[in-house]
């Protein structure tokens, strides 16, 4: 392992201690993975990258990352494998596919999954991975969007053994403003489902509010500053309502497909535990209608178009 100097906050601020730092491998270099990996590199960590689309690695390699020729090579090189991929099926492919994490992992290594996937699948995957090679799992989905990934202000909700989450904590410091252990494996994903249920259903209501303001002759671009600090205010409101009002859908910050997948997970989890989510269910139906009209890869703010089409 690489050695990294830590400055201790003593009175003279001169005391130093050398500590072994885990080597990190990052898999999944999309909207979130790219800036997260860049922040780890800039913080001085030893980072190896691999992606199914190799071109996504070029800028990170130029910034100081090592490039693995295969996923298996990455797993063998590092102590902690971090993944941030699209959905449950993608995580399963990374971990259990041919030449995947399970085939090259070993006891003492740790998999940290930043993806947002089904809680039940997470628990199943963690048990299978440990049985296959002794490697342990922390589910650590994040909230804060691309801006949070770029600025290192993500909120991380983690599930896993105490010691595994503590091992992650210093590695995640450049990425987040807060990391909270929510319980055992899968608890992080349950928390993210709750987070996304609120965000996605809120997005639909924000679109309704912006449309109502516009149709009533009010400048909807003034909603965000007018309501800032009030009970209706939130980060999604401050981000989405101006973009909806000005029809600014680029660059993509949240994909419709991502929020639809998260709503699917929320509705499925509610069925599994016998809970009721009628508002999330309606938001799920509306977002699915919009997504299936060719809008899956568009920004979440574009859902306002669902409400603003002329009546027939």
N, C-alpha and C positions, 0 to 999 in steps of 0.2 A: 504494500500500500504506500501511496505517496505520503510524505510528511508535510504538515502545514503548521506554521507558527501562529499561535494565538496570543494576543496581548492581554494580560490580565489587568483588571481595573484596580490595581493597588495604589497606595498613596502617591508613589513616585512615578506610576504609570510606565515602569521600565521592566517589570517582571515578565518573562516570556515562558511559555510552556509548549513543548512539541507534542502533538497528538496525531495519532494515525487517523486519516480520513478515508472513508470508503470511496472507491472508484465507482463512477456512475455511468450507466448505459441508458440512453434515452431512445425510445421507440415510438414513432407516431409524431411526425413533424408537421402538423397541420396548423390551423389558426392559433391554437393554444400552445402546442408543442414547440413550435419555432421560438417564440419569445421566451418561454420557460427555459428551454435549453440554453438560449443565449445568456440569460441571467446567471445560470449556473456556471457557464464558461467565464463570464466577466467577474464572478465571485472567486475565481481561482480554482474551481474543482476540476479534477481530471475526468473529462466527459468523452465517452465514445458514442457515436450515433449510427443508426441504421434505419433505413426507410424503404418501403417497397418501391417508391419512386425516388431513385438515387439523386435526382437533380435537386430535391429539397434539402439535401445534406451540404451542398456546395458552400453556401454562405457561412454555415456553422463551422465547417472544416477550415474555411479561411479565417474565422474568428478564433480558432484554436482547438476545435474538437478533433478527436481521432475518428477515422472512418472505418467501420467494420465491413468486411466483404460479405458477411452473412449475419443473420440473426444469431445463429449458433455461436459464431465467433465473438459477437458482442457479449453474449451471456458468459462465455468462458473468460473473457478479459476483465469483467467488472465484479464488484461486490454487491451492488444494488442495481437492479433493472427497473427503470421507470417507464411506464407506458401511458400514452394518452391517445387513444384511438376512438373510432366513431361509435361503436355499439357493442352489445354483448357478443355477437358473432365474431366481430373483429378481435376482441380480447381472447376468445377461445382459440381463434386461429393463431394468434401470436404465441399463446402459451402452449397449446397442445398440437399445433400443426406440425408437419414434417420439419425437422431441424429447428423446432421452436424452443421456448424456454424450458419446458419440462425435460426435453431430450438432452439439454446441456447444463441444466442447473445442478446445484449441489447444496448439501447442508451448510448452513452459515451464510448463504446468499439470501437476499431479500428481494421480493417483487413488490413494487409500489405502483398501484394502478390508479392514475388520476382520471381515468375515463369515468363516464356516468353510465352505469349499466344496472341490470336487474340485481337486487339484493340476494335473492335465492341462488341465482347463478354464481354470484361472487362467492358465497359460502361453499358451493359445490366445487368451484374451480380451486379454491384455496385448499380444500381437503384433498382433492386429486393431485394437486401439485406437490404438496408435502408428502403424500404417499409415494409419488413417483420418484422424487429426488431429494426430499428433505428440505426443500426451499420453502420459506414462509412468505406470507402474503399480508400486505396492508392495503385496504381499499381507502383511497384518499381523494375522492372527487373534490373539485374546486368550484368556487363561485367568484365572480368578479369580471368575467368576460375578457376580451382581448386586451382592453385597457389595463385591467388588473394584472394580466400576465406580463405585459410590457413594463409596468411600473413596479412589479414585485409586491402588489397589494392584494393578492388573492386571499380568500378565506378557504381554509382546508378543513374538511370534516373527515376524521379518520376512524377506521375500524380495524382492530387487530390487537394482538397481545401488547400489554403495557411496554415491555422492553423493545418491541419492534417499532412501536410508534415513537418511543424516545430515541431510537436509533435514527429514525427519519427526521426528527425535529431540526437538528443543525443543518441537514442537507436541504431542508425546505425553507430555511430562513431567508435566502435571497428571493424566494418566490412569493412569500406570504406575509400578511400582517398578523395572521392568527392561525394556529393549528390546534384543533380541539379533538381529543379522543372521545368518541361518542359511545364506545363499547367494543365488543368483540368484532371479528371479521363480519362484514356485511352492514354494520351499524352506520358506517360512513355513507354507504349507498342509500340506506333508508333516509338519512338526513338530507342527502342531495335530492331525493325524490320529493321530499317536503318542500325544499327550497324551490325546485323547478315547478312544482305545482303552483306555488304562489306567483312566481315570475311569469309563467306562461298564461295563467288565467288572468293575471293583472294586465298583460299585454293586450289581450282581447278587450278588456274594459277600458284601457287607455285609448285604444282605437275608437271605441264607441264614443268616449268623451270628446276626443278631438273632432270627430265627425259631427257630433251634436253641436259643438261650439261653432264650427264652420257653417253648418246649415242654419244656425240662429243668427248669423251675421257678426260673430265675434272673431277677432284675430286669434286663431288657435295657437300661433307661435308665441303668444304671451301667456299661455296657460302655465308653462313651467316656472317662469319667474313669479307669476302672480300667486301660485299655490305653494311655492317653496317654503318649507318650514311648517306648513300646516299638516293636518291629519291625513290629507290625501297624498302627501309628498312621499317619494321613495326614489331610490337610484334608478330603477327601471323607468319611472315616470319622467325624471329629469333627462334621461338619455333618449327614450322613445318618443315622447310627445313632440319635441322640436323636430325630430327627423320625420315623424309622420306629418306634421303640419307643413313642412317645407318639401315633402316628398323626396327626402334625401336618403337613398337606399344603398349608397356606396360610400366608403368601403363596407363590405359585409362584416358586421360585428357579431351577430347571432344568426345562425342559419335556421330557417323555418323547420328544416328536417330534424335538426338537433332538438328543438323544443317539442316537436311532435313526438319524437322518440321518448323524451322524458315524460311527457303526459301519458303516453302508452304505459310506461313503467309505473306511473302513479296509479292509474286505473287498475292495472294488473295487481299491484301490491294491495290495493284496497280490497279487491276481490279475495285475495289469498288470506287476508287477516279478518275479513268480515266487516270492513269499515265502509262507510258511505262517502262518496266524493261526487255529488251531483253537479257542482259547479265545474270541477275539473273535467267531468265527463262531457259537459256541454262545450267547454273550451276545446277539448280533444276533438269533438266532432267538427267544430268550426274550422280548426286549424287543419284537419285532414282534408276538408273540402278545398281549402285554399292551396294546400300542398299539392293535391292531385290535379290542380289546374296548371301545372308546370312551374310551380313556385318553390319547390323544395330547397333549392340552393340560394334563394334570395334572402335578404336581410329580414329579420323579424319585423322591423318597422313597416315593411311592405304589406303586412296583413290588413292595414287600413283600407287597402283597395277592395277588400271583401265587403266593406260597408259603404263604399262610395261609388259603386257601379250604378249607372242610371236605371231606374225602374223600367220594366218592360210592360 
